Amino acid sequence: MEDVIDREFRFVPHENKLYSRLVMSTNIRQARLENNQRMRIERPTRDLEWARWTLSIPQLDWYYLTKKYPDLTSLDKKTRETALAKFMASSESAPYKVR
C-alpha cells in the first residue's frame, strides 16, 4: 500500500490550543475509505433540516481533487456549491460517500 499524507489534530487543554500536523501513514486513507463504506451500510439515512454529512475525503485525495476540479475551492459560493454538487453526482465521489 502506498504512503499517504493526512492531517492529525491534537488539542492541548491547558494551553487552550489546537495543533495540527501532516502525517505520513500507510493505513489512514484505506481506513477512512473502509469507514465510509461501513457507515453507508450501518447508519440509517436521515436528513436534518440544517446539515447532513455526506462525504469524508482523505486530505491527499482532496488535494488531487482540487487540482482536477479547481472550482471546488472557488471563492464564489455559488460556483463552489455547483462544483461540489456536480462532483457528488459523479461516480468518482462514490468511495467518499458516507450515506
N, C-alpha and C positions, 0 to 999 in steps of 0.2 A: 504494500500500500504506500502511496506517496505521502510525503510530509505536507502538511497544510499549515497555514497561518490562521490564528484566531485571536480574539481579544479576550483577556481574562480580567475580571474586575475583583477588587478587594476593598472592603470598607473598613476603615480603622476608626472605631467609635471614639476613643479618647482624643483623636485629632479632628474628628468630625469631617473626615475627608474620604473621598472615593478615588482609589488609584486604579489605573488600567495599564495593561501592558500587552504587547503582542507576544504570542507564544507559538512555538512550533510543536505540532503534535501529529502523530500518525493516526490517532483514533478520533479526534474531535469531529471532523467532517462526517465520517461514517456513523459515529454515534448520533449526531444531530439528525442525519437523514433517516436513520433507523427509528429514532424517537418520533419523527414526523409521521412515519408510516404507522407506528404503534398508536399514535394519537388519533389518526384517521379511523382506525379500527375500533379503539376502545372508548373514545369520548363521544357522547351523543352530540348531534348537531343542534346548536342553539344559537339564536341571534339575539343580540342585545340592541336596544334602540341606538345607543351611543357608540358602541365599539364592538369589534369582533376580531379575534386573532385568526389570521388566515395563512400567513407564511412564516417560515423560520428558515432563514438563509444564512449559511456559514459566511464568515467575514470574507474569506478569499473568493468564494463564489460571487458575493455581492460586488466585489471589486471588478471581477471579469464581466459581470452583467452590466455594470455601469459603463464599462468601456464599450461594450457591444451596443447598449441602448442608453446613450447619454441623456436622453430626456428623463430617465428615472431620477436624475439628480438636478433637474431644471429648477431654477429659482422661481419660475412661474408655477403657481399651484395647479392651475388648470392643465398645463402641459404635463406636469409630473403625474397628476391623477389619471390622465388619459393614457400615458405610457405604462403606468402600473396596471391599469385595467386591461390594456392590450397584452401585457406580459402574463397576467394572471389567466387570461383566456387561452393562452397558447399552451401547447403540450410541454414546452420547455419548463414551465413552472411546476409540473406535477411532483417532482421529488421534494419540493419545498413546502407543499401544502400540508397544513395540519388539520384541515377539515374538508 
